[in-house]
Amino acid sequence: MGFVLIEATGLPATAPPPDSAGRLRRGLGRSQLCDGKPSALQNCDMDINPEPPLGKRILLVEDECAVRDTLRELLRFDHHTVVEANNGAEALRLFAQDRFDAVLTDNLMPFVKGTELAVRIKQLAPSQPILMITAYAVRAGQGNPVNGILRKPFGLDQLRAALTGIF
């Protein structure tokens, strides 16, 4: 299992199924996210190229409700089972109680940052795949033992490629 770094450009959004040509159509209106405020989605057609892993059990760790809700929907689009945590401390509790195929975590969160979460998870399960999702410049290494880093903002195709890269 190698390390993957994805530099991306589109904002993740709740997406309808691909059309018959395998293209994903997004942004045909407005979307209501977790706080009830509308969020405009960008018009975007993109080819779905990577063969993403399907049906995995994923621990999603993100403190921003709207981002977490959007990521959950994107992951469910590929038939993943998603367990959510809104901070690193909650994620550690959930991780200790259950098994996951992957952990997707933000970096800057209250209580336990994503880098510390990755260190503590790797102490419990050294082979656990972890993908860090962040808008900030972070690197993998001894203090951040993630298997991949996905830079915000990103689209569904970049998320799929990053997940494929950590498995």
ChimeraX commands (.cxc) that place a marker at each C-alpha (Angstrom):
marker #1 position 0.00,0.00,0.00 radius 0.5
marker #1 position 1.60,3.25,-1.12 radius 0.5
marker #1 position 1.01,6.85,-0.24 radius 0.5
marker #1 position -1.33,8.97,-2.33 radius 0.5
marker #1 position -1.49,12.77,-2.50 radius 0.5
marker #1 position -4.32,14.25,-4.52 radius 0.5
marker #1 position -4.30,17.92,-5.42 radius 0.5
marker #1 position -7.83,18.71,-6.45 radius 0.5
marker #1 position -10.00,21.51,-7.72 radius 0.5
marker #1 position -13.82,21.14,-7.34 radius 0.5
marker #1 position -16.00,21.28,-4.28 radius 0.5
marker #1 position -17.55,17.99,-3.18 radius 0.5
marker #1 position -21.30,17.98,-3.56 radius 0.5
marker #1 position -24.17,15.60,-3.14 radius 0.5
marker #1 position -24.39,13.93,-6.52 radius 0.5
marker #1 position -27.12,12.14,-8.45 radius 0.5
marker #1 position -26.27,8.85,-10.17 radius 0.5
marker #1 position -24.16,8.99,-13.34 radius 0.5
marker #1 position -25.99,9.20,-16.63 radius 0.5
marker #1 position -25.95,6.38,-19.21 radius 0.5
marker #1 position -22.59,7.60,-20.57 radius 0.5
marker #1 position -20.99,7.24,-17.12 radius 0.5
marker #1 position -20.76,10.98,-16.55 radius 0.5
marker #1 position -21.73,12.55,-13.26 radius 0.5
marker #1 position -23.95,15.60,-13.47 radius 0.5
marker #1 position -23.94,17.99,-10.51 radius 0.5
marker #1 position -25.03,21.46,-9.68 radius 0.5
marker #1 position -28.40,21.52,-11.35 radius 0.5
marker #1 position -29.91,23.47,-8.49 radius 0.5
marker #1 position -29.46,24.16,-4.82 radius 0.5
marker #1 position -28.90,21.71,-2.01 radius 0.5
marker #1 position -29.95,21.84,1.64 radius 0.5
marker #1 position -27.16,20.80,3.96 radius 0.5
marker #1 position -27.22,19.92,7.67 radius 0.5
marker #1 position -27.90,23.37,9.05 radius 0.5
marker #1 position -30.81,23.98,6.66 radius 0.5
marker #1 position -28.99,26.73,4.79 radius 0.5
marker #1 position -28.95,26.39,1.01 radius 0.5
marker #1 position -25.62,25.75,-0.61 radius 0.5
marker #1 position -25.15,26.50,-4.30 radius 0.5
marker #1 position -23.50,23.65,-6.16 radius 0.5
marker #1 position -21.19,24.31,-9.08 radius 0.5
marker #1 position -22.25,23.12,-12.51 radius 0.5
marker #1 position -19.91,20.31,-13.26 radius 0.5
marker #1 position -19.71,17.31,-15.55 radius 0.5
marker #1 position -16.89,14.93,-14.85 radius 0.5
marker #1 position -15.85,11.52,-16.09 radius 0.5
marker #1 position -15.77,8.83,-13.47 radius 0.5
marker #1 position -12.44,7.16,-14.31 radius 0.5
marker #1 position -10.99,5.36,-11.31 radius 0.5
marker #1 position -12.53,2.08,-10.25 radius 0.5
marker #1 position -13.33,3.01,-6.67 radius 0.5
marker #1 position -13.52,0.50,-3.88 radius 0.5
marker #1 position -17.17,-0.19,-3.17 radius 0.5
marker #1 position -19.05,-1.21,-0.04 radius 0.5
marker #1 position -16.38,-0.40,2.55 radius 0.5
marker #1 position -17.02,0.47,6.20 radius 0.5
marker #1 position -15.61,3.98,6.70 radius 0.5
marker #1 position -15.13,6.11,9.80 radius 0.5
marker #1 position -15.65,9.72,8.68 radius 0.5
marker #1 position -14.18,12.36,11.02 radius 0.5
marker #1 position -15.07,15.97,10.21 radius 0.5
marker #1 position -16.06,18.79,12.55 radius 0.5
marker #1 position -17.85,20.92,9.94 radius 0.5
marker #1 position -21.39,19.62,9.67 radius 0.5
marker #1 position -21.99,20.67,6.05 radius 0.5
marker #1 position -18.72,19.09,4.87 radius 0.5
marker #1 position -19.40,15.91,6.85 radius 0.5
marker #1 position -22.92,15.62,5.41 radius 0.5
marker #1 position -21.65,16.10,1.86 radius 0.5
marker #1 position -18.84,13.57,2.31 radius 0.5
marker #1 position -21.28,11.07,3.80 radius 0.5
marker #1 position -23.51,11.34,0.76 radius 0.5
marker #1 position -20.58,11.02,-1.65 radius 0.5
marker #1 position -19.37,7.91,0.18 radius 0.5
marker #1 position -22.83,6.37,0.25 radius 0.5
marker #1 position -23.05,6.96,-3.49 radius 0.5
marker #1 position -20.43,4.16,-3.78 radius 0.5
marker #1 position -22.31,1.97,-1.28 radius 0.5
marker #1 position -19.99,2.58,1.65 radius 0.5
marker #1 position -21.28,2.24,5.19 radius 0.5
marker #1 position -20.38,5.51,6.92 radius 0.5
marker #1 position -19.97,5.98,10.66 radius 0.5
marker #1 position -19.57,9.65,11.58 radius 0.5
marker #1 position -17.58,11.46,14.25 radius 0.5
marker #1 position -17.56,15.24,14.64 radius 0.5
marker #1 position -14.12,15.39,16.32 radius 0.5
marker #1 position -11.03,13.30,16.96 radius 0.5
marker #1 position -11.96,12.34,20.51 radius 0.5
marker #1 position -15.28,10.90,19.36 radius 0.5
marker #1 position -13.49,9.12,16.52 radius 0.5
marker #1 position -11.08,7.42,18.94 radius 0.5
marker #1 position -14.00,6.18,21.02 radius 0.5
marker #1 position -15.77,4.81,17.93 radius 0.5
marker #1 position -12.58,3.27,16.57 radius 0.5
marker #1 position -11.95,1.43,19.84 radius 0.5
marker #1 position -15.46,-0.07,19.69 radius 0.5
marker #1 position -15.60,-1.18,16.06 radius 0.5
marker #1 position -13.65,-2.18,12.94 radius 0.5
marker #1 position -13.34,-0.02,9.83 radius 0.5
marker #1 position -11.93,-0.57,6.36 radius 0.5
marker #1 position -10.72,3.05,6.27 radius 0.5
marker #1 position -10.66,6.25,8.29 radius 0.5
marker #1 position -11.22,9.59,6.54 radius 0.5
marker #1 position -10.29,12.48,8.77 radius 0.5
marker #1 position -10.05,16.24,8.65 radius 0.5
marker #1 position -6.90,17.71,10.19 radius 0.5
marker #1 position -7.92,20.82,12.12 radius 0.5
marker #1 position -10.61,19.77,14.61 radius 0.5
marker #1 position -11.36,20.43,18.26 radius 0.5
marker #1 position -10.04,18.17,21.05 radius 0.5
marker #1 position -7.87,15.81,18.96 radius 0.5
marker #1 position -6.39,17.01,15.66 radius 0.5
marker #1 position -6.28,14.71,12.64 radius 0.5
marker #1 position -2.52,14.20,12.91 radius 0.5
marker #1 position -2.82,13.08,16.54 radius 0.5
marker #1 position -5.80,10.90,15.65 radius 0.5
marker #1 position -3.75,9.18,12.94 radius 0.5
marker #1 position -0.87,8.52,15.36 radius 0.5
marker #1 position -3.20,7.05,17.97 radius 0.5
marker #1 position -5.09,4.88,15.47 radius 0.5
marker #1 position -1.84,3.55,14.00 radius 0.5
marker #1 position -0.71,2.62,17.54 radius 0.5
marker #1 position -3.88,0.53,17.90 radius 0.5
marker #1 position -3.97,-0.82,14.32 radius 0.5
marker #1 position -0.71,-0.22,12.38 radius 0.5
marker #1 position -2.14,-1.35,9.04 radius 0.5
marker #1 position -5.32,0.76,9.26 radius 0.5
marker #1 position -5.74,2.82,6.05 radius 0.5
marker #1 position -6.16,6.52,6.87 radius 0.5
marker #1 position -6.93,9.30,4.39 radius 0.5
marker #1 position -6.50,12.88,5.63 radius 0.5
marker #1 position -8.73,15.51,4.05 radius 0.5
marker #1 position -7.45,19.03,4.58 radius 0.5
marker #1 position -7.26,22.50,3.10 radius 0.5
marker #1 position -3.87,23.08,4.73 radius 0.5
marker #1 position -0.37,22.09,3.74 radius 0.5
marker #1 position 0.42,18.97,5.73 radius 0.5
marker #1 position 2.74,16.11,4.95 radius 0.5
marker #1 position 2.70,12.48,5.86 radius 0.5
marker #1 position 5.51,11.25,8.03 radius 0.5
marker #1 position 6.36,10.14,11.54 radius 0.5
marker #1 position 4.13,12.79,13.14 radius 0.5
marker #1 position 1.35,12.18,10.60 radius 0.5
marker #1 position 1.25,8.49,9.63 radius 0.5
marker #1 position -1.58,8.72,7.11 radius 0.5
marker #1 position -1.70,6.69,3.89 radius 0.5
marker #1 position -2.94,9.58,1.80 radius 0.5
marker #1 position -3.76,13.27,1.82 radius 0.5
marker #1 position -6.61,14.76,-0.18 radius 0.5
marker #1 position -6.53,18.54,-0.50 radius 0.5
marker #1 position -9.76,20.53,-0.16 radius 0.5
marker #1 position -11.60,21.48,-2.24 radius 0.5
marker #1 position -12.03,18.27,-4.27 radius 0.5
marker #1 position -14.61,16.44,-6.35 radius 0.5
marker #1 position -16.04,12.95,-6.41 radius 0.5
marker #1 position -13.43,11.68,-8.87 radius 0.5
marker #1 position -10.56,12.88,-6.64 radius 0.5
marker #1 position -12.17,11.30,-3.57 radius 0.5
marker #1 position -12.53,8.01,-5.42 radius 0.5
marker #1 position -8.91,8.15,-6.61 radius 0.5
marker #1 position -7.68,8.88,-3.09 radius 0.5
marker #1 position -9.69,5.99,-1.63 radius 0.5
marker #1 position -8.42,3.67,-4.34 radius 0.5
marker #1 position -4.86,4.76,-3.50 radius 0.5
marker #1 position -5.06,3.84,0.20 radius 0.5
marker #1 position -6.41,0.31,-0.35 radius 0.5
marker link #1:1,2 radius 0.2
marker link #1:2,3 radius 0.2
marker link #1:3,4 radius 0.2
marker link #1:4,5 radius 0.2
marker link #1:5,6 radius 0.2
marker link #1:6,7 radius 0.2
marker link #1:7,8 radius 0.2
marker link #1:8,9 radius 0.2
marker link #1:9,10 radius 0.2
marker link #1:10,11 radius 0.2
marker link #1:11,12 radius 0.2
marker link #1:12,13 radius 0.2
marker link #1:13,14 radius 0.2
marker link #1:14,15 radius 0.2
marker link #1:15,16 radius 0.2
marker link #1:16,17 radius 0.2
marker link #1:17,18 radius 0.2
marker link #1:18,19 radius 0.2
marker link #1:19,20 radius 0.2
marker link #1:20,21 radius 0.2
marker link #1:21,22 radius 0.2
marker link #1:22,23 radius 0.2
marker link #1:23,24 radius 0.2
marker link #1:24,25 radius 0.2
marker link #1:25,26 radius 0.2
marker link #1:26,27 radius 0.2
marker link #1:27,28 radius 0.2
marker link #1:28,29 radius 0.2
marker link #1:29,30 radius 0.2
marker link #1:30,31 radius 0.2
marker link #1:31,32 radius 0.2
marker link #1:32,33 radius 0.2
marker link #1:33,34 radius 0.2
marker link #1:34,35 radius 0.2
marker link #1:35,36 radius 0.2
marker link #1:36,37 radius 0.2
marker link #1:37,38 radius 0.2
marker link #1:38,39 radius 0.2
marker link #1:39,40 radius 0.2
marker link #1:40,41 radius 0.2
marker link #1:41,42 radius 0.2
marker link #1:42,43 radius 0.2
marker link #1:43,44 radius 0.2
marker link #1:44,45 radius 0.2
marker link #1:45,46 radius 0.2
marker link #1:46,47 radius 0.2
marker link #1:47,48 radius 0.2
marker link #1:48,49 radius 0.2
marker link #1:49,50 radius 0.2
marker link #1:50,51 radius 0.2
marker link #1:51,52 radius 0.2
marker link #1:52,53 radius 0.2
marker link #1:53,54 radius 0.2
marker link #1:54,55 radius 0.2
marker link #1:55,56 radius 0.2
marker link #1:56,57 radius 0.2
marker link #1:57,58 radius 0.2
marker link #1:58,59 radius 0.2
marker link #1:59,60 radius 0.2
marker link #1:60,61 radius 0.2
marker link #1:61,62 radius 0.2
marker link #1:62,63 radius 0.2
marker link #1:63,64 radius 0.2
marker link #1:64,65 radius 0.2
marker link #1:65,66 radius 0.2
marker link #1:66,67 radius 0.2
marker link #1:67,68 radius 0.2
marker link #1:68,69 radius 0.2
marker link #1:69,70 radius 0.2
marker link #1:70,71 radius 0.2
marker link #1:71,72 radius 0.2
marker link #1:72,73 radius 0.2
marker link #1:73,74 radius 0.2
marker link #1:74,75 radius 0.2
marker link #1:75,76 radius 0.2
marker link #1:76,77 radius 0.2
marker link #1:77,78 radius 0.2
marker link #1:78,79 radius 0.2
marker link #1:79,80 radius 0.2
marker link #1:80,81 radius 0.2
marker link #1:81,82 radius 0.2
marker link #1:82,83 radius 0.2
marker link #1:83,84 radius 0.2
marker link #1:84,85 radius 0.2
marker link #1:85,86 radius 0.2
marker link #1:86,87 radius 0.2
marker link #1:87,88 radius 0.2
marker link #1:88,89 radius 0.2
marker link #1:89,90 radius 0.2
marker link #1:90,91 radius 0.2
marker link #1:91,92 radius 0.2
marker link #1:92,93 radius 0.2
marker link #1:93,94 radius 0.2
marker link #1:94,95 radius 0.2
marker link #1:95,96 radius 0.2
marker link #1:96,97 radius 0.2
marker link #1:97,98 radius 0.2
marker link #1:98,99 radius 0.2
marker link #1:99,100 radius 0.2
marker link #1:100,101 radius 0.2
marker link #1:101,102 radius 0.2
marker link #1:102,103 radius 0.2
marker link #1:103,104 radius 0.2
marker link #1:104,105 radius 0.2
marker link #1:105,106 radius 0.2
marker link #1:106,107 radius 0.2
marker link #1:107,108 radius 0.2
marker link #1:108,109 radius 0.2
marker link #1:109,110 radius 0.2
marker link #1:110,111 radius 0.2
marker link #1:111,112 radius 0.2
marker link #1:112,113 radius 0.2
marker link #1:113,114 radius 0.2
marker link #1:114,115 radius 0.2
marker link #1:115,116 radius 0.2
marker link #1:116,117 radius 0.2
marker link #1:117,118 radius 0.2
marker link #1:118,119 radius 0.2
marker link #1:119,120 radius 0.2
marker link #1:120,121 radius 0.2
marker link #1:121,122 radius 0.2
marker link #1:122,123 radius 0.2
marker link #1:123,124 radius 0.2
marker link #1:124,125 radius 0.2
marker link #1:125,126 radius 0.2
marker link #1:126,127 radius 0.2
marker link #1:127,128 radius 0.2
marker link #1:128,129 radius 0.2
marker link #1:129,130 radius 0.2
marker link #1:130,131 radius 0.2
marker link #1:131,132 radius 0.2
marker link #1:132,133 radius 0.2
marker link #1:133,134 radius 0.2
marker link #1:134,135 radius 0.2
marker link #1:135,136 radius 0.2
marker link #1:136,137 radius 0.2
marker link #1:137,138 radius 0.2
marker link #1:138,139 radius 0.2
marker link #1:139,140 radius 0.2
marker link #1:140,141 radius 0.2
marker link #1:141,142 radius 0.2
marker link #1:142,143 radius 0.2
marker link #1:143,144 radius 0.2
marker link #1:144,145 radius 0.2
marker link #1:145,146 radius 0.2
marker link #1:146,147 radius 0.2
marker link #1:147,148 radius 0.2
marker link #1:148,149 radius 0.2
marker link #1:149,150 radius 0.2
marker link #1:150,151 radius 0.2
marker link #1:151,152 radius 0.2
marker link #1:152,153 radius 0.2
marker link #1:153,154 radius 0.2
marker link #1:154,155 radius 0.2
marker link #1:155,156 radius 0.2
marker link #1:156,157 radius 0.2
marker link #1:157,158 radius 0.2
marker link #1:158,159 radius 0.2
marker link #1:159,160 radius 0.2
marker link #1:160,161 radius 0.2
marker link #1:161,162 radius 0.2
marker link #1:162,163 radius 0.2
marker link #1:163,164 radius 0.2
marker link #1:164,165 radius 0.2
marker link #1:165,166 radius 0.2
marker link #1:166,167 radius 0.2
view
